[in-house]
Amino acid sequence: MNKNIYNQKEEKVERKWYAIHTYSGYEDAVARYLKQRVESLLMGDKIFDVVVPKEVKIKVKNGKRHATEEKIYPGYVLVNMIMDHDSWSVVRNTPRVTGFVGADSTTPTPLSKEEIDELMSKMGPQEPRFNVDLKKNDLVRISDGPFRDYEGKVADIDEERGKVKVIVSIFNRDTVVELDSLQVAKM
């Protein structure tokens, strides 16, 4: 009978996601330190996952598209854990951790399921999506590449590839130029 009571109490203890504040720029180091501490202090049964929230963004540099990872919340690391004094102490005493996010540093507030679901969907392994905020016939200025500072009019948009065809006047002749959507800005 005592065993059943013990199991019921243990089932009620829930693992939740908490946000911890770190020195900005040290998020990856804090995640690495915390994972090492969890392993060395045998806290794997209370601290399950340590995540630096990042998403893939596409940037154009020198006319070429590059996918880069950017932190969604600089200065924060997420920890999936069962909160008790020992697990709190392990996280709180990790180098470069300044505290938990909550009403005060001693009573951390767990993140809601909706917040975690939204964050995880941003961080997912899916291909980066293109968000082309242009319409046909919009006037644009080219901001990168060999036609930099030229002005033109949008002729066609390929949202799948993130490309835009722009009509530009070169030598007093209208010429269609295909550009990356990140190379143009609405006027």
Contact map, one row per residue, 1 for C-alpha under 8 A:
1111100000000000000000000000000000000000000000000000000000000000000000000000000000000000000000000000000000000000000000000000000000000000000000000000000000000000000000000000000000000000000
1111110000000000000000000000000000000000000000000000000000000000000000000000000000000000000000000000000000000000000000000000000000000000000000000000000000000000000000000000000000000000000
1111111000000000000000000000000000000000000000000000000000000000000000000000000000000000000000000000000000000000000000000000000000000000000000000000000000000000000000000000000000000000000
1111111100000000000000000000000000000000000000000000000000000000000000000000000000000000000000000000000000000000000000000000000000000000000000000000000000000000000000000000000000000000000
1111111110000000000000000000000000000000000000000000000000000000000000000000000000000000000000000000000000000000000000000000000000000000000000000000000000000000000000000000000000000000000
0111111111000000000000000000000000000000000000000000000000000000000000000000000000000000000000000000000000000000000000000000000000000000000000000000000000000000000000000000000000000000000
0011111111100000000000000000000000000000000000000000000000000000000000000000000000000000000000000000000000000000000000000000000000000000000000000000000000000000000000000000000000000000000
0001111111110000000000000000000000000000000000000000000000000000000000000000000000000000000000000000000000000000000000000000000000000000000000000000000000000000000000000000000000000000000
0000111111111000000000000000000000000000000000000000000000000000000000000000000000000000000000000000000000000000000000000000000000000000000000000000000000000000000000000000000000000000000
0000011111111000000000000000000000000000000000000000000000000000000000000000000000000000000000000000000000000000000000000000000000000000000000000000000000000000000000000000000000000000000
0000001111111100000000000000000000000000000000000000000000000000000000000000000000000000000000000000000000000000000000000000000000000000000000000000000000000000000000000000000000000000000
0000000111111100000000000000000000000000000000000000000000000000000000000000000000000000000000000000000000000000000000000000000000000000000000000000000000000000000000000000000000000000000
0000000011111110000000000000000000000000000000000000000000000000000000000000000001000000000000000000000000000000000000000000000000000000000000000000000000000000000000000000000000000000000
0000000000111111000000000000000000000000000000000000000000000000000000000000000001000000000000000000000000000000000000000000000000000000000000000000000000000000000000000000000000000000000
0000000000001111100000000000000000000000000001000000000000000000000000000000000111100000000000000000000000000000000000000000000000000000000000000000000000000000000000000000000000000000000
0000000000000111110000000000000000000000000000000000000000000000000000000000000111100000000000000000000000000110000000000000000000000000000000000000000000000000000000000000000000000000000
0000000000000011111000000000000000000000000000000000000000000000000000000000011110000000000000000000000000000111000100000000000000000000000000000000000000000000000000000000000000000000000
0000000000000001111100000000000000000000000000000000000000000000000000000000011110000000000000000001100000011110000000000000000000000000000000000000000000000000000000000000000000000000000
0000000000000000111110000000000000000000000000000000000000000000000000000001111000000000000000000001100000000110000000000000000000000000000000000000000000000000000000000000000000000000000
0000000000000000011111000000000000000000000000000000000000000000000000000001111000000000000000001111100000000000000000000000000000000000000000000000000000000000000000000000000000000000000
0000000000000000001111100000000000000000000000000000000000000000000000000011100000000000000000001111100000000000000000000000000000000000000000000000000000000000000000000000000000000000000
0000000000000000000111110110010000000000000000000000000000000000000000000011100000000000000000011110000000000000000000000000000000000000000000000000000000000000000000000000000000000000000
0000000000000000000011111110000000000000000000000000000000000000000000000010000000000000000000011100000000000000000000000000000000000000000000000000000000000000000000000000000000000000000
0000000000000000000001111110000000000000000000000000000000000000000000000111000000000000000000000000000000000000000000000000000000000000000000000000000000000000000000000000000000000000000
0000000000000000000000111111000000000000000000000000000000000000000000000110000000000000000000000000000000000000000000000000000000000000000000000000000000000000000000000000000000000000000
0000000000000000000001111111110000000000000000000000000000000000000000000010000000000000000000010000000000000000000000000000000000000000000000000000000000000000000000000000000000000000000
0000000000000000000001111111111000000000000000000001000000000000000000000111100000000000000000000000000000000000000000000000000000000000000000000000000000000000000000000000000000000000000
0000000000000000000000001111111100000000000000000001000000000000000000000000000000000000000000000000000000000000000000000000000000000000000000000000000000000000000000000000000000000000000
0000000000000000000000000111111110000000000000000000000000000000000000000000000000000000000000000000000000000000000000000000000000000000000000000000000000000000000000000000000000000000000
0000000000000000000001000111111111000000000000000000000000000000000000000000100000000000000001111000000000000000000000000000000000000000000000000000000000000000000000000000000000000000000
0000000000000000000000000011111111100000000000000111000000000000000000000000100000000000000000000000000000000000000000000000000000000000000000000000000000000000000000000000000000000000000
0000000000000000000000000001111111110000000000000000000000000000000000000000000000000000000000000000000000000000000000000000000000000000000000000000000000000000000000000000000000000000000
0000000000000000000000000000111111111000000000000000000000000000000000000000000000000000000001100000000000000000000000000000000000000000000000000000000000000000000000000000000000000000000
0000000000000000000000000000011111111100000000000100000000000000000000000000000000000000011001000000000000000000000000000000000000000000000000000000000000000000000000000000000000000000000
0000000000000000000000000000001111111110000000000100000000000000000000000000000000000000000000000000000000000000000000000000000000000000000000000000000000000000000000000000000000000000000
0000000000000000000000000000000111111111000000000000000000000000000000000000000000000000000000000000000000000000000000000000000000000000000000000000000000000000000000000000000000000000000
0000000000000000000000000000000011111111100000000000000000000000000000000000000000000000010001000000000000000000000000000000000000000000000000000000000000000000000000000000000000000000000
0000000000000000000000000000000001111111111100100000000000000000000000000000000000000000010000000000000000000000000000000000000000000000000000000000000000000000000000000000000000000000000
0000000000000000000000000000000000111111111100000000000000000000000000000000000000000000000000000000000000000000000000000000000000000000000000000000000000000000000000000000000000000000000
0000000000000000000000000000000000011111111000000000000000000000000000000000000000000000000000000000000000000000000000000000000000000000000000000000000000000000000000000000000000000000000
0000000000000000000000000000000000001111111000000000000000000000000000000000000000000000000000000000000000000000000000000000000000000000000000000000000000000000000000000000000000000000000
0000000000000000000000000000000000000111111110000000000000000000000000000000000000000000000000000000000000000000000000000000000000000000000000000000000000000000000000000000000000000000000
0000000000000000000000000000000000000111111111100000000000000000000000000000000000000010000000000000000000000000000000000000000000000000000000000000000000000000000000000000000000000000000
0000000000000000000000000000000000000110011111110000000000000000000000000000000000000000000000000000000000000000000000000000000000000000000000000000000000000000000000000000000000000000000
0000000000000000000000000000000000000000011111110000000000000000000000000000000000000000000000000000000000000000000000000000000000000000000000000000000000000000000000000000000000000000000
0000000000000010000000000000000000000000001111110000000000000000000000000000000011100010000000000000000000000000000000000000000000000000000000000000000000000000000000000000000000000000000
0000000000000000000000000000000000000100001111111000000000000000000000000000001111000010000000000000000000000000000000000000000000000000000000000000000000000000000000000000000000000000000
0000000000000000000000000000000000000000000111111100000000000000000000000000001110000000000000000000000000000000000000000000000000000000000000000000000000000000000000000000000000000000000
0000000000000000000000000000000000000000000000111110000000000000000000000000001110000000000000000000000000000000000000000000000000000000000000000000000000000000000000000000000000000000000
0000000000000000000000000000001001100000000000011111000000000000000000000000111100000000000000000000000000000000000000000000000000000000000000000000000000000000000000000000000000000000000
0000000000000000000000000000001000000000000000001111100000000000000000000000111000000000000000000000000000000000000000000000000000000000000000000000000000000000000000000000000000000000000
0000000000000000000000000011001000000000000000000111110000000000000000100001110000000000000000000000000000000000000000000000000000000000000000000000000000000000000000000000000000000000000
0000000000000000000000000000000000000000000000000011111000000000000000111001110000000000000000000000000000000000000000100010000000000000000000000000000000000000000000000000000000000000000
0000000000000000000000000000000000000000000000000001111100000000000011111000000000000000000000000000000000000000000000000110000000000000000000000000000000000000000000000000000000000000000
0000000000000000000000000000000000000000000000000000111110000000000011110000000000000000000000000000000000000000000000000111000000000000000000000000000000000000000000000000000000000000000
0000000000000000000000000000000000000000000000000000011111000000001111000000000000000000000000000000000000000000000000000010000100000000000000000000000000000000000000000000000000000000000
0000000000000000000000000000000000000000000000000000001111100000001111000000000000000000000000000000000000000000000000000000000100000000000000000000000000000000000000000000000000000000000
0000000000000000000000000000000000000000000000000000000111110000111100000000000000000000000000000000000000000000000000000000000100000000000000000000000000000000000000000000000000000000000
0000000000000000000000000000000000000000000000000000000011111000111100000000000000000000000000000000000000000000000000000000000000000000000000000000000000000000000000000000000000000100000
0000000000000000000000000000000000000000000000000000000001111111110000000000000000000000000000000000000000000000000000000000000000000000000000010000000000000000000000000000000000010110000
0000000000000000000000000000000000000000000000000000000000111111110000000000000000000000000000000000000000000000000000000000000000000000000000010000000000000000000000000000000000000000000
0000000000000000000000000000000000000000000000000000000000011111000000000000000000000000000000000000000000000000000000000000000000000000000000011000000000000000000000000000000000000000000
0000000000000000000000000000000000000000000000000000000000011111100000000000000000000000000000000000000000000000000000000000000000000000000000011000000000000000000000000000000000000010000
0000000000000000000000000000000000000000000000000000000000011111110000000000000000000000000000000000000000000000000000000000000000000000000000000000000000000000000000000000000000000000000
0000000000000000000000000000000000000000000000000000000001111011111000000000000000000000000000000000000000000000000000000000000000000000000000000000000000000000000000000000000000010000000
0000000000000000000000000000000000000000000000000000000001111001111100000000000000000000000000000000000000000000000000000000000000000000000000000000000000000000000000000000000000000000000
0000000000000000000000000000000000000000000000000000000111100000111110000000000000000000000000000000000000000000000000000000000000000000000000000000000000000000000000000000000000000000000
0000000000000000000000000000000000000000000000000000000111100000011111000000000000000000000000000000000000000000000000000000000000000000000000000000000000000000000000000000000000000000000
0000000000000000000000000000000000000000000000000000011110000000001111100000000000000000000000000000000000000000000000000000000000000000000000000000000000000000000000000000000000000000000
0000000000000000000000000000000000000000000000000000011110000000000111110000000000000000000000000000000000000000000000000000000000000000000000000000000000000000000000000000000000000000000
0000000000000000000000000000000000000000000000000001111000000000000011111100000000000000000000000000000000000000000000000000000000000000000000000000000000000000000000000000000000000000000
0000000000000000000000000000000000000000000000000000111000000000000001111100000000000000000000000000000000000000000000000000000000000000000000000000000000000000000000000000000000000000000
0000000000000000000000000000000000000000000000000000110000000000000000111111000000000000000000000000000000000000000000000000000000000000000000000000000000000000000000000000000000000000000
0000000000000000000000011010000000000000000000000000000000000000000000111111000000000000000000000000000000000000000000000000000000000000000000000000000000000000000000000000000000000000000
0000000000000000000011111110000000000000000000000000000000000000000000001111100000000000000000000000000000000000000000000000000000000000000000000000000000000000000000000000000000000000000
0000000000000000001111010010000000000000000000000001100000000000000000001111110000000000000000000000000000000000000000000000000000000000000000000000000000000000000000000000000000000000000
0000000000000000001111000010011000000000000000000111100000000000000000000011111000000000000000000000000000000000000000000000000000000000000000000000000000000000000000000000000000000000000
0000000000000000111100000000000000000000000000000111100000000000000000000001111100000000000000000000000000000000000000000000000000000000000000000000000000000000000000000000000000000000000
0000000000000000111100000000000000000000000000111110000000000000000000000000111110000000000000000000000000000000000000000000000000000000000000000000000000000000000000000000000000000000000
0000000000000011110000000000000000000000000000111100000000000000000000000000011111000000000000000000000000000000000000000000000000000000000000000000000000000000000000000000000000000000000
0000000000000011110000000000000000000000000001111000000000000000000000000000001111100010000000000000000000000000000000000000000000000000000000000000000000000000000000000000000000000000000
0000000000001111000000000000000000000000000001100000000000000000000000000000000111110010000000000000000000000000000000000000000000000000000000000000000000000000000000000000000000000000000
0000000000000011000000000000000000000000000001000000000000000000000000000000000011111011000000000000000000000000000000000000000000000000000000000000000000000000000000000000000000000000000
0000000000000000000000000000000000000000000000000000000000000000000000000000000001111111000000000000000000000000000000000000000000000000000000000000000000000000000000000000000000000000000
0000000000000000000000000000000000000000000000000000000000000000000000000000000000111111100000000000000000000000000000000000000000000000000000000000000000000000000000000000000000000000000
0000000000000000000000000000000000000000000000000000000000000000000000000000000000011111110000000000000000000000000000000000000000000000000000000000000000000000000000000000000000000000000
0000000000000000000000000000000000000000001001100000000000000000000000000000000011111111111000000000000000000000000000000000000000000000000000000000000000000000000000000000000000000000000
0000000000000000000000000000000000000000000000000000000000000000000000000000000000111111111100000000000000000000000000000000000000000000000000000000000000000000000000000000000000000000000
0000000000000000000000000000000000000000000000000000000000000000000000000000000000001111111110000000000000000000000000000000000000000000000000000000000000000000000000000000000000000000000
0000000000000000000000000000000001001100000000000000000000000000000000000000000000000111111111000000000000000000000000000000000000000000000000000000000000000000000000000000000000000000000
0000000000000000000000000000000001000000000000000000000000000000000000000000000000000011111111001000000000000000000000000000000000000000000000000000000000000000000000000000000000000000000
0000000000000000000000000000000000000000000000000000000000000000000000000000000000000001111111001111000000000000000000000000000000000000000000000000000000000000000000000000000000000000000
0000000000000000000000000000000000000000000000000000000000000000000000000000000000000000111111101000000000000000000000000000000000000000000000000000000000000000000000000000000000000000000
0000000000000000000000000000010011001000000000000000000000000000000000000000000000000000011111111000000000000000000000000000000000000000000000000000000000000000000000000000000000000000000
0000000000000000000000000000010010000000000000000000000000000000000000000000000000000000000011111000000000000000000000000000000000000000000000000000000000000000000000000000000000000000000
0000000000000000000001100100010000000000000000000000000000000000000000000000000000000000000001111100000000000000000000000000000000000000000000000000000000000000000000000000000000000000000
0000000000000000000111100000010000000000000000000000000000000000000000000000000000000000001111111110000000000000000000000000000000000000000000000000000000000000000000000000000000000000000
0000000000000000000111100000000000000000000000000000000000000000000000000000000000000000000100011111000000000000000000000000000000000000000000000000000000000000000000000000000000000000000
0000000000000000000111000000000000000000000000000000000000000000000000000000000000000000000100001111100010000000000000000000000000000000000000000000000000000000000000000000000000000000000
0000000000000000011110000000000000000000000000000000000000000000000000000000000000000000000100000111110111011000000000000000000000000000000000000000000000000000000000000000000000000000000
0000000000000000011110000000000000000000000000000000000000000000000000000000000000000000000000000011111110011000000000000000000000000000000000000000000000000000000000000000000000000000000
0000000000000000000000000000000000000000000000000000000000000000000000000000000000000000000000000001111110111100000000000000000000000000000000000000000000000000000000000000000000000000000
0000000000000000000000000000000000000000000000000000000000000000000000000000000000000000000000000000111110111000000000000000000000000000000000000000000000000000000000000000000000000000000
0000000000000000000000000000000000000000000000000000000000000000000000000000000000000000000000000001111111110000000000000000000000000000000000000000000000000000000000000000000000000000000
0000000000000000000000000000000000000000000000000000000000000000000000000000000000000000000000000011111111110000000000000000000000000000000000000000000000000000000000000000000000000000000
0000000000000000000000000000000000000000000000000000000000000000000000000000000000000000000000000001000111110000000000000000000000000000000000000000000000000000000000000000000000000000000
0000000000000000000000000000000000000000000000000000000000000000000000000000000000000000000000000000011111111000000000000000000000000000000000000000000000000000000000000000000000000000000
0000000000000000010000000000000000000000000000000000000000000000000000000000000000000000000000000001111111111100000000000000000000000000000000000000000000000000000000000000000000000000000
0000000000000000010000000000000000000000000000000000000000000000000000000000000000000000000000000001111000111110000000000000000000000000000000000000000000000000000000000000000000000000000
0000000000000001111000000000000000000000000000000000000000000000000000000000000000000000000000000000010000011111000000000000000000000000000000000000000000000000000000000000000000000000000
0000000000000001111000000000000000000000000000000000000000000000000000000000000000000000000000000000000000001111101100000000000000000000000000000000000000000000000000000000000000000000000
0000000000000000100000000000000000000000000000000000000000000000000000000000000000000000000000000000000000000111111100000000000000000000000000000000000000000000000000000000000000000000000
0000000000000000000000000000000000000000000000000000000000000000000000000000000000000000000000000000000000000011111110000000000000000000000000000000000000000000000000000000000000000000000
0000000000000000000000000000000000000000000000000000000000000000000000000000000000000000000000000000000000000001111111000000000000000000000000000000000000000000000000000000000000000000000
0000000000000000000000000000000000000000000000000000000000000000000000000000000000000000000000000000000000000011111111100000000000000000000000000000000000000000000000000000000000000000000
0000000000000000100000000000000000000000000000000000000000000000000000000000000000000000000000000000000000000011111111110000000000000000000000000000000000000000000000000000000000000000000
0000000000000000000000000000000000000000000000000000000000000000000000000000000000000000000000000000000000000000111111111000000000000000000000000000000000000000000000000000000000000000000
0000000000000000000000000000000000000000000000000000000000000000000000000000000000000000000000000000000000000000011111111100000000000000000000000000000000000000000000000000000000000000000
0000000000000000000000000000000000000000000000000000100000000000000000000000000000000000000000000000000000000000001111111110000000000000000000000000000000000000000000000000000000000000000
0000000000000000000000000000000000000000000000000000000000000000000000000000000000000000000000000000000000000000000111111111000000000000000000000000000000000000000000000000000000000000000
0000000000000000000000000000000000000000000000000000000000000000000000000000000000000000000000000000000000000000000011111111000000000000000000000000000000000000000000000000000000000000000
0000000000000000000000000000000000000000000000000000011000000000000000000000000000000000000000000000000000000000000001111111000000000000000000000000000000000000000000000000000000000000000
0000000000000000000000000000000000000000000000000000111100000000000000000000000000000000000000000000000000000000000000111111100000000000000000000000000000000000000000000000000000000000000
0000000000000000000000000000000000000000000000000000001000000000000000000000000000000000000000000000000000000000000000011111110000000000000000000000000000000000000000000000000000000000000
0000000000000000000000000000000000000000000000000000000000000000000000000000000000000000000000000000000000000000000000000011111000000000000000000000000000000000000000000000000000000000000
0000000000000000000000000000000000000000000000000000000000000000000000000000000000000000000000000000000000000000000000000001111100000000000000000000000000000000000000000000000000000000000
0000000000000000000000000000000000000000000000000000000000000000000000000000000000000000000000000000000000000000000000000000111110000000000000000000000000000000000000000000000000000000000
0000000000000000000000000000000000000000000000000000000111000000000000000000000000000000000000000000000000000000000000000000011111000000000000000000000000000000000000000000000000000000000
0000000000000000000000000000000000000000000000000000000000000000000000000000000000000000000000000000000000000000000000000000001111100000000000000000000000000000000000000000000000000000000
0000000000000000000000000000000000000000000000000000000000000000000000000000000000000000000000000000000000000000000000000000000111110000000000000000000000000011110000000000000000000000000
0000000000000000000000000000000000000000000000000000000000000000000000000000000000000000000000000000000000000000000000000000000011111000000000000000000000000010010000000000000000000000000
0000000000000000000000000000000000000000000000000000000000000000000000000000000000000000000000000000000000000000000000000000000001111100000000000000000000000010010000000000000000001000000
0000000000000000000000000000000000000000000000000000000000000000000000000000000000000000000000000000000000000000000000000000000000111110000000000000000000000000000000000000000000000000000
0000000000000000000000000000000000000000000000000000000000000000000000000000000000000000000000000000000000000000000000000000000000011111010000000000000001001000000000000000000000000000010
0000000000000000000000000000000000000000000000000000000000000000000000000000000000000000000000000000000000000000000000000000000000001111110000000000000001001000000000000000000000000000000
0000000000000000000000000000000000000000000000000000000000000000000000000000000000000000000000000000000000000000000000000000000000000111110000000000000011111000000000000000000000000000000
0000000000000000000000000000000000000000000000000000000000000000000000000000000000000000000000000000000000000000000000000000000000000011111000000000000011100000000000000000000000000000000
0000000000000000000000000000000000000000000000000000000000000000000000000000000000000000000000000000000000000000000000000000000000000111111100000000000011000000000000000000000000000000010
0000000000000000000000000000000000000000000000000000000000000000000000000000000000000000000000000000000000000000000000000000000000000000111110000000001111000000000000000000000000000000011
0000000000000000000000000000000000000000000000000000000000000000000000000000000000000000000000000000000000000000000000000000000000000000011111000000001111000000000000000000000000000001111
0000000000000000000000000000000000000000000000000000000000000000000000000000000000000000000000000000000000000000000000000000000000000000001111100001111100000000000000000000000000000001111
0000000000000000000000000000000000000000000000000000000000000000000000000000000000000000000000000000000000000000000000000000000000000000000111111011111100000000000000000000000000000011100
0000000000000000000000000000000000000000000000000000000000000000000000000000000000000000000000000000000000000000000000000000000000000000000011111011100000000000000000000000000000000011100
0000000000000000000000000000000000000000000000000000000000011110000000000000000000000000000000000000000000000000000000000000000000000000000001111111100000000000000000000000000000000011000
0000000000000000000000000000000000000000000000000000000000000110000000000000000000000000000000000000000000000000000000000000000000000000000001111111000000000000000000000000000000000010000
0000000000000000000000000000000000000000000000000000000000000000000000000000000000000000000000000000000000000000000000000000000000000000000000011111000000000000000000000000000000000000000
0000000000000000000000000000000000000000000000000000000000000000000000000000000000000000000000000000000000000000000000000000000000000000000001111111110000000000000000000000000000000000000
0000000000000000000000000000000000000000000000000000000000000000000000000000000000000000000000000000000000000000000000000000000000000000000011111111110000000000000000000000000000000000000
0000000000000000000000000000000000000000000000000000000000000000000000000000000000000000000000000000000000000000000000000000000000000000000011110011111000000000000000000000000000000000000
0000000000000000000000000000000000000000000000000000000000000000000000000000000000000000000000000000000000000000000000000000000000000000000011000011111100000000000000010000000000000000000
0000000000000000000000000000000000000000000000000000000000000000000000000000000000000000000000000000000000000000000000000000000000000000001111000000111110000000000000010000000000000000000
0000000000000000000000000000000000000000000000000000000000000000000000000000000000000000000000000000000000000000000000000000000000000000001111000000011111000000000001111000000000000000000
0000000000000000000000000000000000000000000000000000000000000000000000000000000000000000000000000000000000000000000000000000000000000001111100000000001111100000000001110000000000000000000
0000000000000000000000000000000000000000000000000000000000000000000000000000000000000000000000000000000000000000000000000000000000000111111100000000000111111000000111100000000000000000000
0000000000000000000000000000000000000000000000000000000000000000000000000000000000000000000000000000000000000000000000000000000000000001100000000000000011111000000111100000000100000000000
0000000000000000000000000000000000000000000000000000000000000000000000000000000000000000000000000000000000000000000000000000000000000001000000000000000001111100000111000000000000000000000
0000000000000000000000000000000000000000000000000000000000000000000000000000000000000000000000000000000000000000000000000000000000000111000000000000000001111110011110000000000000000000000
0000000000000000000000000000000000000000000000000000000000000000000000000000000000000000000000000000000000000000000000000000000000000000000000000000000000011111111100000000000000000000000
0000000000000000000000000000000000000000000000000000000000000000000000000000000000000000000000000000000000000000000000000000000001110000000000000000000000001111111000000000000000000000000
0000000000000000000000000000000000000000000000000000000000000000000000000000000000000000000000000000000000000000000000000000000001000000000000000000000000000111111000000000000000000000000
0000000000000000000000000000000000000000000000000000000000000000000000000000000000000000000000000000000000000000000000000000000001000000000000000000000000000111111000000000000000000000000
0000000000000000000000000000000000000000000000000000000000000000000000000000000000000000000000000000000000000000000000000000000001110000000000000000000000001111111100000000000000011000000
0000000000000000000000000000000000000000000000000000000000000000000000000000000000000000000000000000000000000000000000000000000000000000000000000000000000001111111110000000000001111000000
0000000000000000000000000000000000000000000000000000000000000000000000000000000000000000000000000000000000000000000000000000000000000000000000000000000001111100011111000000000001111000000
0000000000000000000000000000000000000000000000000000000000000000000000000000000000000000000000000000000000000000000000000000000000000000000000000000000001111000001111100000000111100000000
0000000000000000000000000000000000000000000000000000000000000000000000000000000000000000000000000000000000000000000000000000000000000000000000000000000111110000000111110000000111100000000
0000000000000000000000000000000000000000000000000000000000000000000000000000000000000000000000000000000000000000000000000000000000000000000000000000000111100000000011111000011110000000000
0000000000000000000000000000000000000000000000000000000000000000000000000000000000000000000000000000000000000000000000000000000000000000000000000000011110000000000001111100011110000000000
0000000000000000000000000000000000000000000000000000000000000000000000000000000000000000000000000000000000000000000000000000000000000000000000000000000100000000000000111111111000000000000
0000000000000000000000000000000000000000000000000000000000000000000000000000000000000000000000000000000000000000000000000000000000000000000000000000000000000000000000011111111000000000000
0000000000000000000000000000000000000000000000000000000000000000000000000000000000000000000000000000000000000000000000000000000000000000000000000000000000000000000000001111100000000000000
0000000000000000000000000000000000000000000000000000000000000000000000000000000000000000000000000000000000000000000000000000000000000000000000000000000000000000000000001111110000000000000
0000000000000000000000000000000000000000000000000000000000000000000000000000000000000000000000000000000000000000000000000000000000000000000000000000000000000000000000001111111000000000000
0000000000000000000000000000000000000000000000000000000000000000000000000000000000000000000000000000000000000000000000000000000000000000000000000000000000000000000000111101111100000000000
0000000000000000000000000000000000000000000000000000000000000000000000000000000000000000000000000000000000000000000000000000000000000000000000000000000000000000000000111100111110000000000
0000000000000000000000000000000000000000000000000000000000000000000000000000000000000000000000000000000000000000000000000000000000000000000000000000000000100000000011110000011111000000000
0000000000000000000000000000000000000000000000000000000000000000000000000000000000000000000000000000000000000000000000000000000000000000000000000000000000000000000011110000001111100000000
0000000000000000000000000000000000000000000000000000000000000000000000000000000000000000000000000000000000000000000000000000000000000000000000000000000000000000001111000000000111110000000
0000000000000000000000000000000000000000000000000000000000000000000000000000000000000000000000000000000000000000000000000000000000000000000000000000000000000000001111000000000011111011000
0000000000000000000000000000000000000000000000000000000000010000100000000000000000000000000000000000000000000000000000000000000000000000000000000000000000000000011100000000000001111111000
0000000000000000000000000000000000000000000000000000000000000000000000000000000000000000000000000000000000000000000000000000000000010000000000000000000000000000011100000000000000111111000
0000000000000000000000000000000000000000000000000000000000110000000000000000000000000000000000000000000000000000000000000000000000000000000000000000000000000000000000000000000000011111100
0000000000000000000000000000000000000000000000000000000000010010000000000000000000000000000000000000000000000000000000000000000000000000000001111000000000000000000000000000000000111111100
0000000000000000000000000000000000000000000000000000000000000000000000000000000000000000000000000000000000000000000000000000000000000000000111110000000000000000000000000000000000111111110
0000000000000000000000000000000000000000000000000000000000000000000000000000000000000000000000000000000000000000000000000000000000000000000111100000000000000000000000000000000000000111111
0000000000000000000000000000000000000000000000000000000000000000000000000000000000000000000000000000000000000000000000000000000000000100011110000000000000000000000000000000000000000001111
0000000000000000000000000000000000000000000000000000000000000000000000000000000000000000000000000000000000000000000000000000000000000000001110000000000000000000000000000000000000000000111
